Amino acid sequence: MTTDTPRHIHFIGIAGAGMSATALMMRDAGHVIGGSDEEAFPPISTYLETLGIPFRRTLAAENIGPEIDLVVLGGSAKLHGEANPEYVETVARGIEMTGFPQLIAEQTRDRDVTLVAGSFGKSSCTALMAYILREAGKDPGYMIGAIPAGGGPTGAWGSGPMILEGDEYIVSQADRRSKFMLYDVDHLLLTSLVHDHLNVFPTYPEYEAPFRALLARVQPGATVVLRDSPALRAIAGDCAVSPVWYGTAPGEGWYCRDVVFGETSSFTLVAPDGRTLDLQTQLLGAHNIENVVGVAAFLLTRGLVTEGELVSAVSSFQGIRRRLDRLTTTSKVPVIEGFGSSYEKARSAIEAMILHYPGRPLVVIFEPHTFSWRNREGLTWYDTVFDDVARVIVIPPPVHGAASHSQLTHDDILARINAAGVPAAGAATPSEVESQLTDLTGEEVVLLLSSGPLLGLPASLPALMDGRFGG
């Protein structure tokens, strides 16, 4: 398939982050796009609607119309079999079928590809890099696994360099390769390496292995930028080129100094040769300062933008959805939504709240949505993840896929958090959550933390809090 031969492409499971971004890339490349998804929830579901991507909320054979000549199948195991009538119809008619990583890999073979990978920070860094290049007039292609807060698309074909968020999660149950191993890699930004996805990488060496393999694929002449951490130092020798390092502390690479946190935070970027650049960002948290340093190191090392273009774009970048979005408008008790798919992401969000709202009690509404949070091997995460939190309201873990791993119960999770000295209580409905917030005094900060639907609270709770604490 090439961009000069438009096709009718149907995405089964289109409301997945990677699937929806790929659909937008393909539409931008000139193809006719549609899809279906039975488990669509905001913000992706509403986002697709605003962008005019048609999709059905049921799986049915008739969704595979006579014009469809390519089907992109999502990675969820339940989509791959006879229980899915769209899969059955596709196979029966002999329609070409692929997955979104394979499609992206095929379509970007002749592009200059920058891969942004890592255990955390990759969505923010991909979005920031694409935004800076767009603001500088470079027209990049890109695929982001999250929605930009400013409303821009999560995927674009573009005519300039291609920037891909590279996910280490497996392609499918039948193909155990990490998704990023399918892509050509001309340049690499690697943000982190911390054990995650315990259901498919039970041990740290198993999780580390694809990152080692990724570094080993880099060819001489590439630009490789790595976050300065013991874990990445340990595997840097697998790379054919000398990496450029970055971090938040002085070292041999790029770093930041004189950080001042606020609604707009400021800091000085320091290059390896000692030259400096003053930057400002709307993003919250120390982890986002580090993300800016990494992206700046990559773009300035490659000479893709000027210092002035970088300063201007960083100051206006609004981040990505679900990464510390303030959802309330008038409430003196802010309701902020963070992304809590892993320990590090959850902890970074909590630390950002403590940093930006010092001295205020932090109430976390938490949903253990990913397999890692509900896997017994990850139970120890609960010992420290909620340190310095006033209390936690825990939504029950979902049951899909429970039989495929060692699933924790709701009571297991609550008991572990309480044993760590943090008051925790369960709530299975929005009204149960709301009833546990009736004792708020107006001094608190509320953090919604999950990668799942959170009982619809991101849509319902802000209006309730604005009505109660606004003025």
VODRENTI-133014 format. One line per 4 residues: number of its first residue (from 1); their letters; for each residue x, y, z of N, C-alpha, C. Coordinates in steps of 0.02 Angstrom, whole numbers. Layout:
BEGIN
NUM	A	X:Y:Z:X:Y:Z:X:Y:Z ~ ...;
// end
This chain:
BEGIN
1	MTTD	42:-60:0:0:0:0:44:62:0 ~ 30:108:-43:66:172:-45:16:229:-40 ~ 41:288:-24:-3:345:-13:-33:370:-78 ~ -9:349:-137:-39:371:-200:-91:321:-226;
5	TPRH	-106:270:-187:-160:223:-204:-209:220:-145 ~ -257:266:-141:-303:269:-84:-342:204:-75 ~ -350:185:-12:-386:125:5:-439:140:57 ~ -487:94:63:-539:99:114:-518:54:172;
9	IHFI	-501:85:228:-471:49:284:-519:50:343 ~ -532:-9:371:-575:-16:429:-532:-37:489 ~ -538:1:544:-499:-13:605:-545:-45:657 ~ -531:-107:675:-568:-142:727:-534:-130:794;
13	GIAG	-568:-93:838:-537:-71:900:-507:-2:892 ~ -541:41:854:-513:106:833:-503:154:891 ~ -536:144:948:-529:191:1003:-468:179:1047 ~ -426:131:1028:-361:125:1061:-317:184:1041;
17	AGMS	-271:203:1086:-230:262:1073:-189:254:1009 ~ -155:198:1002:-115:187:942:-156:178:879 ~ -213:144:886:-257:132:828:-285:198:802 ~ -310:240:847:-340:303:825:-288:349:794;
21	ATAL	-228:350:822:-174:392:793:-155:367:724 ~ -152:300:716:-136:272:650:-191:288:599 ~ -254:284:622:-309:301:577:-303:373:552 ~ -284:419:596:-275:488:576:-218:496:527;
25	MMRD	-163:460:539:-106:461:493:-129:439:423 ~ -167:384:422:-188:357:357:-238:403:322 ~ -282:434:361:-328:482:329:-289:541:301 ~ -239:564:338:-198:620:316:-159:601:253;
29	AGHV	-144:536:246:-107:513:187:-152:502:127 ~ -218:512:136:-264:509:79:-309:450:76 ~ -310:408:127:-352:348:127:-420:362:159 ~ -469:320:146:-536:327:174:-540:283:237;
33	IGGS	-558:314:293:-550:281:358:-617:273:393 ~ -626:217:426:-683:204:470:-663:152:521 ~ -710:134:565:-691:83:614:-748:65:661 ~ -731:27:712:-779:4:761:-743:-8:827;
37	DEEA	-781:-4:882:-752:-17:948:-808:-23:999 ~ -811:-79:1034:-862:-89:1085:-843:-60:1152 ~ -779:-43:1161:-756:-19:1226:-729:52:1222 ~ -758:93:1179:-736:162:1173:-759:203:1233;
41	FPPI	-713:242:1261:-732:288:1315:-691:352:1308 ~ -715:407:1336:-678:470:1331:-609:464:1364 ~ -559:502:1341:-568:556:1291:-562:533:1218 ~ -537:472:1205:-526:452:1136:-592:449:1097;
45	STYL	-645:423:1127:-708:415:1090:-735:483:1067 ~ -737:531:1113:-763:597:1094:-714:633:1048 ~ -650:620:1056:-600:651:1013:-608:628:941 ~ -620:563:930:-631:538:863:-692:570:831;
49	ETLG	-744:579:871:-805:610:845:-792:682:823 ~ -753:719:862:-739:789:843:-698:794:780 ~ -658:743:766:-615:744:706:-650:714:645 ~ -712:692:655:-750:667:598:-730:598:575;
53	IPFR	-702:557:619:-686:488:602:-748:446:618 ~ -782:417:568:-842:377:583:-823:310:613 ~ -858:291:667:-848:224:693:-911:200:728 ~ -921:133:726:-978:101:757:-959:77:827;
57	RTLA	-1007:78:872:-994:57:941:-1013:-16:954 ~ -1024:-53:900:-1035:-125:906:-992:-159:854 ~ -976:-222:866:-940:-263:817:-992:-304:779 ~ -996:-294:714:-1046:-329:673:-1018:-340:604;
61	AENI	-1036:-397:573:-1011:-415:507:-1027:-361:456 ~ -1086:-329:462:-1106:-279:413:-1063:-216:416 ~ -1024:-208:470:-978:-150:473:-922:-156:421 ~ -909:-217:398:-857:-228:346:-892:-222:279;
65	GPEI	-900:-160:256:-937:-147:195:-901:-174:134 ~ -936:-175:76:-907:-204:15:-846:-164:-10 ~ -841:-101:10:-785:-60:-13:-720:-72:26 ~ -724:-104:84:-666:-113:127:-615:-160:93;
69	DLVV	-553:-134:86:-502:-177:57:-441:-186:103 ~ -444:-158:164:-392:-170:214:-424:-164:283 ~ -411:-213:326:-435:-212:395:-375:-209:441 ~ -376:-161:488:-324:-156:539:-354:-180:605;
73	LGGS	-325:-233:632:-353:-268:690:-316:-246:753 ~ -353:-223:804:-323:-203:867:-290:-261:903 ~ -249:-245:953:-208:-296:987:-244:-336:1040 ~ -303:-314:1061:-339:-350:1114:-353:-422:1093;
77	AKLH	-338:-469:1136:-346:-540:1119:-417:-558:1099 ~ -467:-525:1130:-536:-544:1116:-559:-523:1046 ~ -520:-481:1011:-536:-462:943:-513:-515:893 ~ -468:-559:914:-435:-605:869:-467:-674:871;
81	GEAN	-526:-682:845:-556:-749:846:-628:-749:825 ~ -659:-807:830:-727:-817:805:-780:-780:845 ~ -762:-757:905:-811:-718:944:-820:-648:916 ~ -775:-628:872:-779:-562:840:-807:-570:770;
85	PEYV	-870:-549:757:-899:-560:691:-863:-521:635 ~ -831:-467:652:-794:-429:601:-731:-466:580 ~ -699:-498:627:-641:-540:611:-663:-598:566 ~ -717:-630:585:-743:-687:545:-759:-664:474;
89	ETVA	-792:-607:467:-810:-582:401:-749:-564:359 ~ -699:-535:391:-638:-517:356:-602:-578:329 ~ -597:-630:371:-564:-692:349:-604:-726:294 ~ -670:-728:302:-713:-762:253:-708:-730:184;
93	RGIE	-701:-665:182:-698:-630:118:-627:-622:91 ~ -578:-644:130:-509:-641:107:-482:-570:103 ~ -508:-526:144:-484:-457:145:-416:-454:181 ~ -372:-415:154:-306:-407:186:-315:-381:257;
97	MTGF	-278:-410:304:-284:-391:374:-215:-381:403 ~ -206:-329:445:-142:-315:476:-155:-282:544 ~ -102:-267:580:-106:-230:643:-78:-160:633 ~ -91:-115:680:-68:-47:669:8:-40:671;
101	PQLI	46:-78:713:119:-71:709:146:-93:642 ~ 118:-149:615:140:-172:550:125:-122:495 ~ 66:-91:499:47:-41:449:93:20:452 ~ 106:45:512:151:102:519:221:84:493;
105	AEQT	245:25:512:311:4:490:316:2:414 ~ 265:-27:382:264:-32:309:263:37:276 ~ 222:81:303:212:146:271:268:196:283 ~ 311:183:332:364:232:347:434:207:328;
109	RDRD	437:154:288:502:126:269:548:177:236 ~ 519:222:196:560:269:159:564:338:192 ~ 540:343:253:543:407:289:603:409:336 ~ 624:469:354:675:478:405:639:473:473;
113	VTLV	649:418:508:608:402:567:647:415:631 ~ 617:456:674:640:463:743:593:425:788 ~ 620:379:827:580:341:874:589:370:944 ~ 533:381:978:534:403:1048:508:346:1090;
117	AGSF	549:318:1133:530:259:1171:550:269:1244 ~ 525:224:1287:541:227:1358:483:203:1400 ~ 497:187:1462:446:163:1508:396:217:1525 ~ 419:279:1528:374:336:1540:403:397:1504;
121	GKSS	358:445:1490:380:507:1458:377:507:1382 ~ 364:449:1352:369:446:1279:312:483:1244 ~ 250:480:1271:195:517:1240:207:592:1243 ~ 226:616:1302:238:687:1311:295:711:1266;
125	CTAL	348:672:1263:406:693:1222:390:690:1147 ~ 353:640:1125:333:636:1055:289:696:1037 ~ 240:710:1079:196:767:1066:233:833:1065 ~ 279:842:1113:317:904:1116:362:912:1055;
129	MAYI	396:858:1035:440:862:977:401:879:914 ~ 343:846:904:302:860:845:278:932:846 ~ 258:956:905:232:1024:911:287:1076:894 ~ 346:1066:921:400:1114:908:416:1116:833;
133	LREA	420:1058:802:435:1055:730:379:1087:689 ~ 316:1075:709:261:1107:673:264:1184:680 ~ 276:1207:741:280:1279:752:338:1310:713 ~ 390:1270:700:447:1294:662:437:1286:587;
137	GKDP	378:1263:566:362:1256:495:391:1196:461 ~ 406:1143:498:440:1084:470:392:1030:443 ~ 327:1033:458:277:985:435:297:912:447 ~ 309:893:511:328:824:524:268:777:517;
141	GYMI	283:713:502:234:660:513:244:636:585 ~ 191:609:614:199:586:683:142:541:704 ~ 156:502:757:105:460:789:116:466:864 ~ 64:491:900:67:502:972:15:457:1005;
145	GAIP	33:425:1059:-14:381:1095:-55:418:1147 ~ -68:481:1137:-109:521:1183:-132:583:1145 ~ -183:617:1173:-213:674:1138:-180:739:1160 ~ -154:779:1114:-126:844:1133:-179:888:1166;
149	AGGG	-161:922:1220:-208:963:1257:-233:1022:1215 ~ -193:1044:1168:-213:1100:1126:-261:1081:1071 ~ -278:1016:1065:-328:995:1016:-300:971:950 ~ -235:969:942:-206:946:879:-215:871:870;
153	PTGA	-207:846:809:-217:775:796:-162:732:828 ~ -179:670:844:-131:624:873:-87:591:819 ~ -107:597:756:-67:569:702:-72:612:640 ~ -18:617:603:-16:654:540:36:623:495;
157	WGSG	23:628:429:69:600:381:127:646:368 ~ 113:710:357:165:760:348:210:748:288 ~ 256:795:278:304:790:224:376:793:249 ~ 384:806:314:451:811:343:471:749:380;
161	PMIL	512:756:432:534:697:470:475:662:503 ~ 481:597:512:428:557:543:448:542:616 ~ 403:557:663:416:546:733:365:495:759 ~ 389:439:784:344:386:806:354:372:880;
165	EGDE	298:371:917:301:346:985:309:271:983 ~ 361:245:1013:375:174:1010:357:139:1075 ~ 309:93:1071:284:58:1130:321:-8:1138 ~ 343:-22:1199:378:-85:1212:329:-143:1222;
169	YIVS	265:-129:1229:216:-183:1239:214:-228:1177 ~ 195:-290:1186:197:-339:1132:146:-323:1077 ~ 161:-346:1016:117:-334:959:49:-368:970 ~ 50:-430:991:-11:-468:1005:8:-531:1044;
173	QADR	-42:-568:1064:-27:-630:1100:9:-680:1055 ~ -2:-675:990:31:-721:943:100:-695:922 ~ 111:-630:927:175:-599:907:202:-563:968 ~ 251:-594:1001:275:-569:1065:330:-516:1059;
177	RSKF	342:-492:999:391:-438:991:363:-372:1018 ~ 407:-330:1045:385:-263:1063:368:-225:999 ~ 316:-183:1004:294:-147:944:350:-107:912 ~ 392:-76:952:444:-33:923:496:-73:883;
181	MLYD	498:-138:892:547:-178:854:526:-186:781 ~ 465:-167:763:443:-172:694:465:-112:652 ~ 481:-56:686:493:6:649:567:14:630 ~ 578:45:572:646:67:556:663:125:603;
185	VDHL	725:128:625:746:180:672:807:215:644 ~ 797:278:622:854:318:599:884:358:656 ~ 842:379:704:865:416:763:822:396:822 ~ 848:405:883:814:379:941:819:427:1000;
189	LLTS	762:438:1033:760:471:1099:731:420:1147 ~ 770:400:1197:750:349:1246:744:382:1314 ~ 683:385:1340:668:427:1398:677:393:1466 ~ 677:326:1468:676:293:1533:677:217:1524;
193	LVHD	694:183:1578:692:110:1578:680:87:1650 ~ 617:70:1665:597:47:1731:546:-10:1720 ~ 552:-64:1757:511:-123:1747:436:-107:1745 ~ 403:-129:1692:332:-117:1683:302:-176:1644;
197	HLNV	236:-175:1636:199:-226:1598:217:-296:1625 ~ 204:-305:1690:225:-366:1724:190:-428:1696 ~ 132:-418:1665:96:-477:1639:130:-508:1579 ~ 168:-469:1542:203:-498:1484:279:-498:1493;
201	FPTY	305:-459:1541:376:-459:1557:383:-471:1632 ~ 376:-534:1655:375:-548:1727:438:-526:1764 ~ 496:-527:1731:558:-508:1765:588:-447:1731 ~ 632:-412:1768:664:-353:1739:708:-371:1678;
205	PEYE	748:-425:1680:787:-442:1621:743:-453:1558 ~ 684:-482:1568:640:-491:1511:615:-424:1484 ~ 601:-377:1529:579:-311:1509:635:-272:1475 ~ 695:-278:1502:753:-242:1475:773:-266:1406;
209	APFR	762:-330:1392:788:-361:1330:768:-324:1266 ~ 704:-305:1255:688:-270:1193:721:-201:1188 ~ 734:-168:1244:769:-104:1241:841:-114:1220 ~ 872:-167:1245:940:-184:1221:940:-197:1146;
213	ALLA	890:-235:1124:885:-252:1053:872:-189:1011 ~ 833:-143:1038:819:-80:1002:884:-40:993 ~ 923:-33:1045:986:3:1040:1034:-31:991 ~ 1032:-98:990:1077:-135:945:1059:-125:872;
217	RVQP	998:-104:857:976:-94:788:997:-26:760 ~ 1017:19:803:1036:86:781:1098:83:738 ~ 1096:117:681:1152:116:633:1200:174:645 ~ 1264:166:625:1311:222:629:1284:283:593;
221	GATV	1295:341:622:1270:403:593:1205:427:624 ~ 1174:384:665:1111:403:698:1125:451:756 ~ 1075:490:774:1077:528:836:1037:489:888 ~ 1069:473:944:1038:436:998:1044:478:1061;
225	VLRD	987:496:1090:985:537:1150:953:496:1206 ~ 987:488:1262:965:446:1317:961:485:1382 ~ 908:472:1420:903:499:1488:958:468:1530 ~ 993:510:1568:1049:487:1608:1023:452:1671;
229	SPAL	1024:386:1669:1001:345:1725:1042:282:1728 ~ 1049:251:1787:1088:189:1791:1064:135:1744 ~ 998:129:1735:970:77:1692:991:86:1620 ~ 989:148:1595:1008:160:1525:1084:160:1517;
233	RAIA	1120:181:1568:1194:175:1565:1214:102:1557 ~ 1176:58:1590:1193:-13:1589:1186:-45:1521 ~ 1144:-17:1477:1134:-47:1411:1160:-4:1354 ~ 1189:54:1370:1212:100:1318:1267:69:1275;
237	GDCA	1304:23:1303:1358:-9:1265:1334:-51:1207 ~ 1268:-66:1206:1240:-105:1151:1228:-63:1089 ~ 1240:3:1095:1226:49:1040:1289:61:999 ~ 1282:66:932:1339:74:887:1365:145:886;
241	VSPV	1329:193:915:1351:262:916:1355:286:989 ~ 1395:337:1000:1400:366:1067:1338:408:1081 ~ 1302:392:1134:1240:429:1147:1252:499:1174 ~ 1203:541:1163:1199:606:1196:1156:597:1258;
245	WYGT	1179:621:1315:1144:610:1378:1107:673:1399 ~ 1053:663:1438:1018:721:1466:989:703:1534 ~ 975:753:1574:946:742:1640:931:808:1674 ~ 920:804:1739:905:864:1778:964:885:1822;
249	APGE	1015:844:1825:1074:860:1866:1135:870:1820 ~ 1182:912:1841:1242:923:1800:1278:857:1785 ~ 1300:851:1723:1335:791:1701:1369:805:1635 ~ 1383:752:1598:1419:761:1535:1373:782:1478;
253	GWYC	1308:780:1488:1261:797:1435:1222:860:1449 ~ 1161:863:1423:1116:920:1432:1082:915:1500 ~ 1072:971:1534:1036:970:1597:1004:1038:1610 ~ 966:1042:1665:933:1105:1683:958:1129:1750;
257	RDVV	955:1195:1759:972:1224:1824:925:1283:1837 ~ 926:1308:1898:887:1367:1917:812:1357:1901 ~ 786:1299:1919:715:1285:1906:671:1321:1957 ~ 621:1357:1932:572:1390:1974:503:1364:1954;
261	FGET	469:1329:2000:405:1299:1985:348:1348:1999 ~ 298:1347:1957:239:1388:1966:188:1370:1913 ~ 136:1411:1905:89:1398:1851:125:1399:1784 ~ 173:1443:1777:223:1440:1724:290:1429:1758;
265	SSFT	323:1375:1741:389:1360:1771:444:1384:1724 ~ 500:1402:1754:557:1426:1714:620:1389:1734 ~ 666:1384:1688:730:1352:1703:781:1371:1649 ~ 843:1357:1663:897:1369:1615:921:1302:1589;
269	LVAP	920:1295:1524:946:1235:1490:1020:1244:1479 ~ 1059:1194:1498:1132:1197:1491:1154:1143:1442 ~ 1191:1163:1390:1215:1116:1339:1282:1085:1361 ~ 1302:1031:1330:1366:1000:1349:1426:1046:1342;
273	DGRT	1423:1095:1296:1478:1142:1288:1473:1202:1334 ~ 1422:1203:1377:1414:1257:1427:1369:1314:1407 ~ 1348:1317:1344:1303:1372:1325:1235:1361:1358 ~ 1199:1415:1369:1137:1412:1406:1079:1443:1366;
277	LDLQ	1019:1422:1387:958:1447:1354:903:1448:1407 ~ 870:1505:1416:817:1511:1465:750:1490:1434 ~ 714:1446:1470:652:1418:1444:596:1426:1496 ~ 534:1429:1472:475:1429:1514:426:1376:1488;
281	TQLL	389:1345:1535:341:1294:1514:278:1297:1558 ~ 221:1282:1527:158:1278:1563:149:1209:1597 ~ 192:1162:1581:184:1093:1606:200:1089:1680 ~ 164:1046:1715:173:1037:1787:222:980:1801;
285	GAHN	261:988:1854:301:933:1879:373:933:1856 ~ 417:906:1900:488:900:1883:498:853:1824 ~ 456:802:1818:465:754:1763:454:788:1695 ~ 410:838:1693:400:873:1629:457:920:1612;
289	IENV	489:948:1662:551:986:1649:602:941:1616 ~ 609:881:1643:656:832:1614:636:814:1543 ~ 571:807:1530:549:792:1461:569:848:1413 ~ 561:910:1434:580:967:1392:655:965:1379;
293	VGVA	694:950:1430:767:946:1421:785:893:1369 ~ 753:835:1372:768:781:1325:750:799:1254 ~ 692:828:1243:672:848:1175:716:904:1149 ~ 732:952:1192:776:1007:1171:844:980:1152;
297	AFLL	870:933:1192:935:903:1177:935:870:1108 ~ 881:834:1094:877:800:1029:873:849:972 ~ 828:897:975:816:943:919:876:989:907 ~ 906:1013:961:964:1058:952:1026:1020:931;
301	TRGL	1035:959:955:1091:918:933:1088:905:858 ~ 1028:892:833:1019:879:762:1013:943:721 ~ 1006:1000:753:999:1062:716:934:1069:679 ~ 880:1038:705:816:1039:671:777:1103:683;
305	VTEG	792:1139:737:760:1203:751:812:1251:778 ~ 796:1315:776:839:1365:807:822:1371:881 ~ 867:1403:918:853:1414:989:790:1456:999 ~ 782:1506:958:723:1549:962:659:1511:949;
309	ELVS	660:1467:899:601:1426:884:585:1380:943 ~ 636:1352:974:627:1308:1030:595:1345:1089 ~ 623:1403:1106:598:1442:1163:524:1459:1153 ~ 506:1482:1094:438:1502:1080:389:1443:1085;
313	AVSS	407:1387:1055:362:1330:1054:355:1297:1123 ~ 409:1291:1160:405:1261:1227:359:1302:1271 ~ 362:1368:1266:320:1411:1309:246:1405:1294 ~ 228:1389:1232:158:1386:1213:130:1315:1213;
317	FQGI	171:1264:1221:148:1194:1220:106:1180:1281 ~ 46:1154:1271:-2:1142:1325:-1:1071:1353 ~ 42:1028:1326:46:960:1351:-3:914:1316 ~ -18:858:1348:-64:808:1320:-118:793:1371;
321	RRRL	-174:770:1345:-232:756:1388:-216:700:1437 ~ -247:705:1496:-240:655:1549:-171:657:1582 ~ -130:705:1565:-65:713:1598:-67:778:1637 ~ -102:776:1694:-108:833:1739:-148:890:1708;
325	DRLT	-206:873:1680:-255:923:1656:-295:948:1716 ~ -302:1014:1721:-348:1041:1770:-417:1041:1739 ~ -464:1004:1769:-530:995:1741:-581:1044:1768 ~ -570:1071:1828:-616:1120:1856:-599:1189:1829;
329	TTSK	-648:1234:1831:-637:1302:1807:-641:1355:1862 ~ -686:1345:1911:-694:1395:1964:-682:1368:2034 ~ -681:1303:2042:-675:1273:2108:-608:1288:2141 ~ -611:1307:2205:-548:1318:2241:-516:1251:2260;
333	VPVI	-554:1197:2253:-526:1129:2257:-515:1106:2186 ~ -453:1109:2161:-443:1089:2091:-450:1014:2083 ~ -482:994:2028:-485:923:2008:-440:916:1948 ~ -388:875:1955:-337:868:1904:-333:795:1884;
337	EGFG	-329:782:1818:-325:714:1794:-254:697:1774 ~ -228:643:1803:-162:619:1786:-167:550:1753 ~ -110:526:1728:-108:461:1695:-70:413:1739 ~ -103:360:1761:-73:317:1811:-65:245:1789;
341	SSYE	-39:234:1729:-36:165:1704:21:124:1735 ~ 68:157:1768:124:121:1799:144:157:1863 ~ 187:127:1902:210:157:1965:241:225:1952 ~ 289:228:1904:325:290:1893:280:346:1869;
345	KARS	232:330:1826:187:381:1801:142:406:1857 ~ 117:361:1898:74:381:1954:114:422:2004 ~ 174:399:2019:215:435:2069:234:504:2044 ~ 251:510:1980:268:575:1952:210:624:1957;
349	AIEA	149:600:1944:90:642:1949:79:665:2021 ~ 86:619:2068:77:636:2139:129:686:2161 ~ 192:675:2143:245:721:2163:236:790:2132 ~ 209:793:2071:195:857:2039:142:895:2078;
353	MILH	90:860:2102:38:893:2141:66:920:2207 ~ 108:881:2240:138:903:2303:183:964:2291 ~ 218:963:2234:264:1018:2218:226:1082:2202 ~ 172:1078:2165:136:1137:2142:82:1160:2191;
357	YPGR	61:1116:2237:10:1134:2287:37:1116:2356 ~ 92:1147:2377:124:1127:2440:79:1141:2500 ~ 78:1092:2546:41:1100:2608:-33:1085:2603 ~ -58:1070:2544:-130:1057:2536:-142:981:2536;
361	PLVV	-192:957:2573:-205:885:2574:-222:859:2504 ~ -190:805:2484:-201:776:2418:-245:714:2423 ~ -303:716:2390:-348:659:2387:-343:628:2318 ~ -325:565:2315:-316:530:2251:-374:482:2240;
365	IFEP	-406:488:2182:-456:439:2160:-422:395:2108 ~ -412:332:2126:-368:288:2088:-405:228:2060 ~ -392:213:1997:-419:153:1965:-361:110:1941 ~ -353:50:1969:-299:4:1948:-318:-30:1882;
369	HTFS	-311:6:1828:-339:-17:1764:-292:-64:1726 ~ -226:-50:1726:-180:-91:1687:-166:-158:1721 ~ -142:-205:1681:-125:-271:1709:-72:-265:1763 ~ -25:-219:1756:29:-212:1805:1:-194:1874;
373	WRNR	-49:-149:1877:-77:-129:1941:-120:-184:1972 ~ -146:-229:1932:-189:-281:1960:-156:-350:1958 ~ -91:-351:1947:-53:-413:1948:-20:-422:2017 ~ -24:-482:2044:3:-493:2111:77:-476:2115;
377	EGLT	114:-483:2060:185:-467:2061:196:-392:2072 ~ 145:-351:2059:152:-279:2069:124:-254:2135 ~ 107:-300:2181:75:-280:2243:120:-233:2284 ~ 184:-243:2280:230:-201:2320:229:-128:2297;
381	WYDT	205:-114:2236:200:-44:2214:158:-4:2262 ~ 107:-35:2291:61:1:2335:93:21:2401 ~ 152:-5:2416:185:11:2480:208:83:2483 ~ 226:112:2425:255:179:2425:224:228:2375;
385	VFDD	183:204:2328:160:248:2275:119:306:2302 ~ 83:296:2358:40:349:2385:72:385:2444 ~ 138:382:2450:171:420:2503:152:493:2499 ~ 138:524:2556:121:595:2563:52:612:2537;
389	VARV	11:562:2521:-58:573:2501:-102:571:2563 ~ -152:616:2568:-195:618:2627:-240:557:2631 ~ -270:538:2574:-310:478:2572:-322:458:2499 ~ -343:395:2491:-353:367:2424:-422:335:2421;
393	IVIP	-457:349:2366:-520:315:2351:-505:269:2292 ~ -515:204:2301:-495:154:2252:-556:125:2217 ~ -557:130:2152:-609:100:2111:-589:27:2098 ~ -637:-20:2096:-619:-90:2086:-580:-100:2020;
397	PPVH	-533:-148:2020:-498:-162:1958:-545:-195:1907 ~ -536:-182:1843:-578:-214:1793:-565:-290:1792 ~ -612:-327:1764:-607:-400:1764:-586:-428:1697 ~ -584:-386:1643:-564:-414:1578:-491:-438:1582;
401	GAAS	-480:-498:1557:-413:-527:1557:-390:-554:1624 ~ -435:-555:1674:-414:-576:1741:-386:-647:1742 ~ -413:-690:1700:-391:-760:1700:-322:-769:1669 ~ -296:-717:1636:-233:-724:1601:-172:-709:1645;
405	HSQL	-183:-688:1706:-127:-671:1750:-150:-679:1823 ~ -106:-664:1870:-122:-671:1941:-156:-607:1965 ~ -222:-606:1958:-262:-545:1970:-271:-531:2045 ~ -259:-468:2063:-273:-445:2131:-348:-429:2138;
409	THDD	-373:-436:2198:-441:-415:2212:-441:-343:2237 ~ -501:-313:2237:-509:-246:2264:-486:-244:2338 ~ -505:-295:2376:-486:-298:2447:-411:-305:2455 ~ -378:-344:2411:-304:-350:2414:-272:-281:2409;
413	ILAR	-295:-241:2362:-266:-175:2350:-279:-128:2408 ~ -340:-126:2432:-357:-83:2488:-317:-101:2550 ~ -311:-165:2564:-274:-187:2623:-201:-166:2619 ~ -172:-171:2559:-100:-154:2552:-89:-79:2562;
417	INAA	-133:-38:2534:-125:34:2542:-134:54:2614 ~ -185:27:2647:-195:43:2718:-137:20:2761 ~ -108:-38:2744:-51:-64:2782:10:-18:2775 ~ 12:19:2719:67:66:2709:57:132:2746;
421	GVPA	0:137:2782:-12:196:2823:-50:252:2788 ~ -79:237:2729:-118:287:2693:-191:266:2696 ~ -236:307:2723:-307:288:2726:-335:276:2656 ~ -366:218:2646:-393:200:2581:-461:168:2590;
425	AGAA	-508:186:2546:-575:157:2546:-596:144:2475 ~ -639:96:2465:-663:78:2399:-726:116:2380 ~ -737:121:2314:-798:151:2287:-809:123:2218 ~ -868:95:2206:-882:61:2143:-926:100:2096;
429	TPSE	-953:156:2118:-997:197:2076:-979:270:2085 ~ -998:314:2038:-986:385:2047:-1016:413:2111 ~ -1077:391:2129:-1109:416:2189:-1071:396:2252 ~ -1041:336:2251:-1001:314:2308:-938:357:2315;
433	VESQ	-908:375:2258:-851:420:2260:-872:487:2288 ~ -926:514:2261:-949:580:2282:-965:582:2356 ~ -993:528:2382:-1011:526:2453:-949:530:2497 ~ -892:505:2472:-830:507:2510:-796:575:2505;
437	LTDL	-823:619:2464:-794:686:2457:-836:739:2492 ~ -889:718:2528:-933:768:2559:-899:804:2617 ~ -845:775:2644:-812:807:2700:-754:853:2680 ~ -747:866:2616:-694:912:2594:-706:981:2624;
441	TGEE	-652:1014:2644:-657:1079:2677:-645:1137:2629 ~ -617:1123:2570:-599:1176:2523:-525:1187:2517 ~ -487:1153:2559:-414:1160:2558:-380:1105:2516 ~ -418:1054:2497:-388:996:2466:-374:1006:2391;
445	VVLL	-336:958:2364:-326:950:2292:-347:879:2276 ~ -386:870:2222:-410:803:2202:-375:783:2138 ~ -343:725:2140:-308:697:2082:-343:634:2058 ~ -367:634:1996:-395:574:1964:-337:538:1930;
449	LSSG	-330:473:1945:-270:439:1923:-287:370:1895 ~ -280:363:1829:-293:299:1796:-273:305:1723 ~ -274:248:1688:-272:248:1615:-338:223:1587 ~ -387:213:1631:-452:188:1611:-507:240:1616;
453	PLLG	-570:219:1615:-626:266:1612:-643:300:1678 ~ -619:275:1735:-629:308:1799:-703:322:1814 ~ -747:275:1795:-818:281:1808:-850:344:1777 ~ -816:373:1728:-843:434:1699:-831:496:1741;
457	LPAS	-793:491:1795:-782:547:1841:-747:607:1808 ~ -701:598:1759:-672:657:1728:-724:703:1696 ~ -781:675:1676:-834:716:1647:-883:743:1699 ~ -896:705:1752:-949:723:1799:-924:761:1861;
461	LPAL	-865:744:1886:-843:772:1950:-825:847:1946 ~ -793:870:1892:-775:942:1891:-834:989:1899 ~ -890:975:1866:-949:1019:1873:-975:1017:1944 ~ -974:959:1975:-996:954:2044:-953:997:2090;
465	MDGR	-887:994:2080:-841:1032:2123:-844:1106:2108 ~ -854:1124:2044:-863:1195:2028:-925:1223:2061 ~ -978:1182:2062:-1039:1205:2093:-1033:1211:2169 ~ -992:1169:2198:-986:1169:2272:-934:1218:2297;
469	FGG	-878:1223:2261:-823:1264:2286:-805:1323:2240 ~ -846:1334:2189:-833:1390:2144:-858:1455:2174 ~ -840:1509:2141:-863:1573:2166:-818:1629:2146;
// end
